[in-house]
Amino acid sequence: MPTGPKHQRFVFVEHNEEGQACGYEEDCRCMIGEDHDADASDESLNVNDAADIWLSKGMDEDYMFGFSEAQLRRAAGLS
């Protein structure tokens, strides 16, 4: 299996109360290289907007946008 050059990548863990991503960096040797977000938009979805979409889609797991169910329920006021 081919590997790329060693670099750091951000690993998402959860969002804090302000909707900011929390996580850590780890060593990576993927073929993408250092720019893991090359295809990502400059705009990110905050947990409150994600919860609104998730609720409108019937709490479908395909519309969780990387958030946990507990985070979405908390943002939606369901827990």
C-alpha positions in Angstrom: 0.0 0.0 0.0 1.6 3.3 -1.0 2.0 6.0 1.5 2.6 9.8 1.2 5.0 12.0 3.0 4.7 12.3 6.8 2.6 15.3 7.9 0.1 16.3 10.6 -3.7 16.1 10.2 -6.4 17.4 12.5 -8.7 14.8 14.0 -12.2 16.2 14.9 -13.5 15.2 18.3 -16.5 17.4 19.0 -17.7 21.0 19.0 -17.6 23.2 22.1 -20.4 25.5 23.4 -19.4 28.2 20.9 -19.7 25.7 18.0 -16.0 25.6 17.4 -14.3 22.3 16.4 -12.2 20.6 19.1 -9.7 17.9 18.4 -6.1 17.1 18.1 -3.4 16.6 15.5 -1.8 13.3 14.7 0.9 11.9 12.3 -0.5 11.0 8.9 1.0 9.4 5.8 -2.0 9.6 3.5 -1.7 10.2 -0.2 -3.7 13.4 0.0 -0.7 15.2 1.6 -0.8 18.1 4.0 -3.9 19.8 2.5 -6.6 17.5 3.9 -9.2 20.3 3.4 -8.4 20.9 -0.3 -11.9 20.2 -1.4 -13.6 21.7 1.7 -15.5 24.9 1.5 -14.3 27.9 3.5 -17.6 27.9 5.2 -18.4 25.4 7.9 -21.7 24.4 9.4 -22.2 25.2 13.1 -23.9 22.7 15.4 -27.1 24.8 15.6 -27.5 24.9 11.8 -26.7 21.2 11.6 -29.3 20.4 14.2 -32.0 22.4 12.3 -31.2 20.5 9.1 -31.0 17.1 10.9 -34.4 17.7 12.5 -35.9 18.8 9.2 -34.7 15.5 7.7 -36.3 13.4 10.3 -33.1 12.9 12.4 -31.6 10.9 9.5 -28.0 9.9 10.2 -27.1 10.9 6.7 -27.6 14.6 7.8 -25.5 14.7 10.9 -22.6 16.6 9.3 -19.9 15.0 11.5 -21.7 15.8 14.8 -22.8 13.2 17.3 -26.5 12.5 18.0 -25.9 13.9 21.5 -24.5 17.2 20.2 -27.4 17.6 17.7 -30.0 16.8 20.4 -28.4 19.3 22.8 -28.3 22.0 20.1 -31.9 21.3 19.2 -33.0 21.5 22.8 -34.1 17.8 22.9 -31.9 16.8 25.8 
